Amino acid sequence: MDTLKVRDAKDVEEVVRAAIASEQPLEIIGHGGKRGIGHAMATNAVLDVSALNAVTAYEPNELIITLQAGAPLADVLALIDAKNQQFAFEPVNTAPLLGTPATGTIGGMIAAGLAGPRRIRAGGARDHLLGAHAVSGFGDSFKTGGKVVKNVTGYDLCKLLAGSWGTLSVMTEVTLKVMPKPEAERTLLLRGLDDATANKAMTAALGSPFDVSAAAHLPKSAFRTGAEGLSDIAGQGEGEAEALTVLRLEGITASAAHRAGSLRQLLAPFGTATLIEDVASAALWSAIRDVLPFAASGALGAWPVWRIVCPPASGAALGTQLARETGGDVIYDWGGGLIWVALPPKPDAHAPAVRARANAAGGHATLIRATDDVRREVDVFHPQAPGIAALSERVRASFDPKIILNRGRLTRSAG
């Protein structure tokens, strides 16, 4: 396997042009932390952008940061945290789930586009990406977007790069919006609700005027007895982690406290909500964001993990049905709109059941964690409807006609 380490955008152009000339596709990596997501790529050459790791510009007062794509995410988060700022979409750290070192990069964060619990209020990674410099599959550098937070007319190409898994271009630099961290956070906990009742409670909270920034439900589980990352909060009963429904409020301290009191009254029909604050609340939500109950080091570490996005109203029925049919375990985020599903090992990772249920609910399912053998047999990304697939193919061809970049990552049939 040839590894080509680049120093700047000019190097990237040269490597891509050489790859086009020799018809040799490239695997694009930063530190390779997310290599286990998607299909094995049809290539013997790796384009390594980890040396593109500088912070080009950071203007805290303007709420903007410009970074090279290989900048380590942990370092960037520490940098903006020192200014009491954050990425509001709460990027997921996939390292615990995949059992890999926590070496994610900014480029990987954008390419994967995996947003955490605040997605329901703040939007996803693409909504915070203001601009990008990248090299297309033609070997040409291009720039899209800008460094100003404003609405503009026209087609915003940089949004396409979020969630494209490196198949459209090699990002070399990105500009992102940062947001002030809230002064306080309060989380209300309801215990013992079944999935359907929890869905109603989350819907009531999200529909209230109290500006709930996250809503999740962890059903009762015999598998999560250690309740990885949640052991202080999820009480144990008869060897099982009890059901926990959690709702977060953020803002200035007086406001968050007042809204928490009002929300507790609204939720009284569902039970008496208890309250956790600030540090304990942040730890709980980072455990939910990174799906720690299904961590590779935990009790379910050998199980395949699916990520299903669906209409929130359908979430409880979908998750309950899948868990019952397969003997698996589920966690709900985004008020029921995001379901993490860990299923007992099987050669097809229960793909037919998962995809049938997701399709019926108007959702889509991605196989985030599975063995190499399973990923050879199963479509990792949800098969697209013919019209959408044709459109996606036209978009890809307009960026990378020879399928040089990350060939075969998104579909088993490519290349």
C-alpha positions in Angstrom: 0.0 0.0 0.0 1.6 3.3 -1.1 1.0 6.2 1.4 1.4 9.6 -0.1 1.8 12.3 2.6 1.0 15.8 1.3 2.3 19.1 2.6 -0.1 21.5 0.9 -2.9 21.9 -1.6 -0.4 21.9 -4.5 0.8 18.4 -3.4 -2.8 17.2 -3.3 -3.4 18.4 -6.9 -0.3 16.6 -8.1 -1.2 13.4 -6.4 -4.7 13.4 -7.7 -3.6 14.2 -11.3 -1.0 11.4 -11.1 -3.8 9.1 -9.9 -6.0 10.1 -12.8 -3.2 9.5 -15.3 -2.4 6.1 -14.0 -6.1 5.3 -13.3 -5.2 4.4 -9.7 -7.9 5.4 -7.2 -7.0 6.9 -3.9 -8.1 6.4 -0.3 -8.3 9.7 1.5 -7.3 9.7 5.2 -6.4 12.1 8.0 -5.5 9.8 10.9 -7.8 6.9 9.7 -10.0 6.9 12.7 -13.2 6.3 10.6 -11.7 3.8 8.2 -14.0 1.1 9.7 -17.1 2.9 8.4 -18.1 2.1 4.9 -16.9 -0.5 2.5 -13.3 -1.6 1.9 -11.9 0.7 -0.8 -10.7 -0.5 -4.2 -7.3 1.0 -4.0 -3.6 0.4 -3.2 -2.8 4.1 -2.7 -3.5 6.3 0.3 -3.6 10.1 0.2 -2.7 11.2 3.7 -3.6 14.8 4.6 -2.6 14.6 8.3 0.3 17.1 7.8 -2.3 19.7 6.7 -3.0 20.4 10.4 -2.7 24.2 11.0 -5.3 26.5 12.4 -5.2 29.2 9.6 -7.3 31.8 11.4 -9.5 32.0 14.5 -11.6 35.0 15.2 -13.5 34.3 18.5 -15.4 37.7 18.3 -16.5 36.9 14.8 -17.5 33.3 15.8 -15.4 31.9 12.9 -12.5 29.5 12.7 -10.5 28.4 9.6 -8.5 25.2 9.7 -6.6 22.8 7.5 -8.5 19.5 7.0 -5.9 17.4 8.9 -6.2 19.5 12.1 -6.8 17.1 15.1 -10.4 17.5 16.3 -9.4 17.1 20.0 -6.9 20.0 19.7 -9.4 22.2 17.9 -12.1 21.5 20.5 -9.6 22.4 23.3 -8.7 25.6 21.5 -12.3 26.9 21.1 -13.2 25.6 24.6 -10.5 27.9 26.0 -12.5 30.8 24.5 -15.7 29.3 25.9 -16.9 28.4 22.4 -18.1 25.1 20.8 -19.3 23.5 17.6 -23.0 23.7 18.3 -23.8 20.5 16.3 -21.9 18.4 18.9 -19.8 16.2 16.5 -19.9 12.6 17.4 -16.6 11.0 18.6 -16.8 7.6 16.9 -13.6 6.3 18.6 -15.4 4.5 21.6 -17.9 2.9 19.3 -15.3 1.7 16.8 -12.6 0.9 19.4 -10.1 3.1 17.6 -7.8 5.8 19.1 -9.4 9.2 19.4 -7.5 10.8 16.6 -10.2 12.3 14.5 -9.6 15.3 12.3 -11.6 18.3 11.2 -11.8 16.9 7.6 -13.1 13.6 9.0 -15.7 15.4 11.1 -17.1 17.1 8.0 -16.8 14.1 5.7 -18.8 12.0 8.1 -21.2 14.7 9.1 -22.3 12.9 12.3 -24.0 15.4 14.6 -24.9 14.8 18.2 -27.9 15.5 20.5 -28.2 19.3 19.7 -28.8 18.5 16.0 -32.5 19.0 16.6 -32.0 22.6 17.5 -28.6 23.7 16.0 -28.7 21.8 12.8 -26.0 19.4 11.4 -22.3 19.8 10.4 -23.3 21.1 7.0 -25.2 24.0 8.6 -22.0 25.2 10.4 -19.7 24.8 7.4 -19.2 28.3 5.9 -16.6 27.5 3.3 -14.0 25.1 2.0 -10.9 24.8 -0.2 -10.7 21.4 -1.8 -9.3 19.5 -4.8 -11.7 17.7 -7.1 -11.4 14.4 -8.9 -10.2 16.4 -11.9 -7.1 17.4 -9.9 -8.2 21.1 -9.7 -8.4 23.2 -6.6 -11.6 25.0 -6.0 -13.0 27.2 -3.3 -16.7 27.3 -2.2 -18.5 29.4 0.4 -16.7 32.1 2.3 -15.7 33.4 5.8 -18.8 35.4 6.5 -21.9 34.2 8.4 -24.7 35.4 6.1 -27.4 34.1 3.8 -26.5 34.3 0.1 -28.4 33.3 -3.0 -26.9 30.6 -5.2 -25.9 27.0 -4.7 -23.7 26.4 -1.7 -21.3 23.7 -2.9 -19.6 23.3 0.5 -22.8 21.8 1.9 -22.3 18.8 -0.4 -19.0 18.0 1.1 -20.6 17.3 4.6 -21.5 13.7 4.8 -19.8 12.8 1.4 -17.3 10.5 3.0 -14.4 11.8 0.9 -16.0 10.8 -2.4 -16.4 14.2 -4.0 -13.1 16.0 -3.3 -10.1 16.2 -1.0 -10.8 19.0 1.5 -7.6 21.0 2.3 -9.1 23.8 4.4 -12.5 24.6 5.9 -14.1 27.5 7.6 -16.6 26.8 10.4 -19.0 28.7 12.5 -18.4 28.4 16.3 -20.9 29.3 19.0 -20.7 30.5 22.6 -21.0 27.7 25.1 -24.1 28.1 27.3 -23.5 29.4 30.8 -25.5 26.6 32.4 -27.2 23.3 31.5 -29.9 21.5 33.3 -31.2 18.0 32.5 -34.4 16.5 33.6 -34.6 12.7 34.1 -37.7 10.6 34.0 -37.4 7.0 35.0 -39.2 3.8 34.0 -41.0 5.0 30.9 -41.6 2.5 28.0 -40.5 3.6 24.5 -44.0 4.8 23.4 -44.6 6.9 26.6 -41.1 8.3 26.4 -41.7 9.3 22.8 -44.8 11.2 24.0 -42.9 12.9 26.8 -40.0 14.0 24.5 -42.6 15.3 21.9 -44.4 17.3 24.6 -41.0 18.8 25.8 -39.8 19.6 22.3 -43.2 21.2 21.5 -43.1 23.3 24.6 -41.9 27.0 24.7 -39.0 26.0 27.0 -36.3 25.7 24.3 -35.2 22.1 25.0 -31.9 21.5 23.3 -31.7 17.7 23.5 -34.1 14.8 24.1 -33.1 11.2 24.4 -34.4 7.9 25.8 -32.5 4.8 27.0 -34.9 1.9 27.4 -34.7 -0.7 30.2 -31.9 -3.1 29.2 -30.6 -6.4 30.5 -27.5 -5.8 28.3 -26.4 -2.5 29.6 -26.0 -3.5 33.3 -22.8 -1.6 33.5 -24.5 1.3 31.8 -21.2 2.5 30.3 -20.8 6.2 30.9 -24.1 6.3 32.7 -23.6 4.2 35.8 -24.0 7.1 38.3 -27.4 7.9 36.9 -29.0 4.8 35.5 -30.1 2.8 38.6 -29.9 -0.9 38.5 -32.9 -3.1 39.2 -32.8 -6.9 39.0 -29.6 -6.8 37.0 -31.0 -4.4 34.4 -30.3 -0.8 33.6 -33.6 1.0 34.2 -35.3 3.1 31.5 -34.2 6.7 31.4 -35.7 9.6 29.5 -33.6 12.8 29.5 -34.3 16.4 28.4 -31.7 19.2 28.3 -32.1 22.9 28.7 -29.3 25.4 28.2 -28.7 29.1 28.5 -27.9 31.6 31.2 -28.3 30.1 34.7 -31.4 31.9 35.8 -33.2 31.1 32.5 -32.2 27.4 32.4 -33.3 26.9 36.1 -36.6 28.6 35.5 -37.3 26.7 32.3 -36.4 23.4 34.0 -39.0 24.1 36.7 -41.7 24.9 34.1 -40.8 21.8 32.1 -40.9 19.6 35.2 -44.5 20.8 35.7 -45.4 20.1 32.1 -44.0 16.6 32.4 -45.7 15.8 35.7 -48.2 13.4 34.0 -45.3 11.2 33.0 -43.8 11.1 36.5 -41.6 13.2 38.8 -38.5 14.4 37.0 -35.2 14.7 38.8 -32.6 17.2 37.9 -28.9 17.1 37.2 -26.7 20.1 36.5 -23.7 21.3 34.5 -20.8 18.8 34.9 -23.0 15.8 35.5 -25.4 16.8 32.7 -22.5 17.3 30.3 -21.1 13.9 31.1 -24.5 12.3 30.5 -24.9 14.0 27.1 -21.4 13.2 25.9 -22.1 9.5 26.8 -25.3 9.6 24.7 -23.6 11.5 21.8 -20.8 9.0 21.6 -23.1 6.0 22.2 -21.0 4.8 25.1 -23.5 2.1 26.1 -22.6 0.3 22.9 -18.8 1.0 23.1 -16.4 -1.5 21.6 -14.9 -2.0 25.1 -18.3 -2.8 26.7 -20.7 -5.7 27.0 -22.1 -5.2 23.4 -18.7 -4.4 21.9 -18.9 -7.4 19.5 -22.4 -6.5 18.2 -23.0 -4.7 14.9 -24.3 -1.1 15.5 -26.8 0.6 13.2 -27.7 4.3 13.0 -31.3 4.9 11.9 -32.7 8.3 11.1 -36.5 8.5 10.9 -39.4 10.8 11.6 -39.5 11.2 15.4 -43.1 10.1 15.7 -42.2 6.7 14.2 -39.1 6.2 16.3 -40.5 4.3 19.3 -42.5 1.8 17.2 -39.5 1.2 14.9 -37.0 0.7 17.8 -39.4 -1.4 19.9 -40.2 -3.7 17.0 -36.5 -4.2 16.0 -35.4 -4.9 19.5 -38.3 -7.5 19.9 -37.6 -9.1 16.5 -33.8 -9.4 16.9 -33.1 -9.5 20.6 -31.1 -6.3 20.2 -30.8 -3.1 22.2 -31.7 0.5 21.2 -31.0 4.1 22.3 -33.1 7.0 21.1 -31.8 10.5 20.5 -33.2 13.6 18.7 -36.6 13.1 20.3 -37.0 9.7 18.7 -35.6 10.8 15.3 -32.3 9.0 15.7 -32.1 5.4 16.9 -28.8 3.6 17.7 -29.3 -0.1 17.4 -27.0 -2.8 18.6 -28.0 -6.3 17.3 -26.7 -9.8 18.1 -24.0 -10.9 15.7 -25.2 -12.4 12.4 -23.6 -12.7 9.0 -26.0 -10.1 7.5 -26.1 -7.9 10.7 -29.9 -8.3 10.4 -29.8 -5.9 7.4 -33.1 -7.1 5.8 -35.1 -6.5 9.0 -33.4 -3.2 9.7 -33.8 -1.8 6.2 -37.4 -3.0 6.0 -38.4 -1.3 9.2 -36.5 1.9 8.3 -38.1 2.0 4.9 -41.6 1.5 6.4 -41.0 4.4 8.7 -39.7 6.7 6.0 -36.2 6.6 7.4 -32.7 5.3 6.5 -30.2 3.1 8.2 -26.4 3.1 8.2 -24.3 0.3 9.5 -21.7 2.1 11.6 -19.9 -0.8 13.2 -19.5 -4.3 11.8 -16.7 -6.8 11.0 -15.0 -6.7 7.6 -16.8 -9.9 6.6 -20.2 -8.3 7.3 -19.3 -5.1 5.4 -18.4 -7.2 2.4 -21.9 -8.8 2.4 -24.1 -5.9 3.4 -24.7 -2.4 2.1 -23.3 -0.1 4.8 -25.2 3.0 3.5 -28.9 2.9 2.9 -29.7 2.0 -0.8 -31.2 5.1 -2.5 -34.4 5.3 -4.5 -33.6 5.2 -8.2 -34.2 8.9 -8.8 -32.1 10.0 -5.8 -29.4 7.5 -6.8 -29.3 8.9 -10.4 -29.0 12.5 -9.0 -26.2 11.4 -6.5 -24.3 9.8 -9.4 -24.6 13.0 -11.5 -23.3 15.1 -8.6 -20.4 12.7 -8.0 -19.5 12.5 -11.7 -19.4 16.3 -11.8 -16.8 16.3 -9.1 -14.9 13.1 -9.8 -15.8 11.5 -13.2 -13.1 8.8 -13.0 -14.1 7.7 -9.5 -10.6 8.3 -8.2 -11.5 9.4 -4.7 -12.5 6.8 -2.1 -13.8 4.4 -4.8 -16.1 1.8 -3.4 -16.6 3.3 0.0 -20.3 4.2 -0.3 -21.5 1.2 -2.4 -20.4 -2.4 -2.8 -21.0 -2.3 -6.6 -18.7 0.7 -7.4 -15.4 0.1 -9.2 
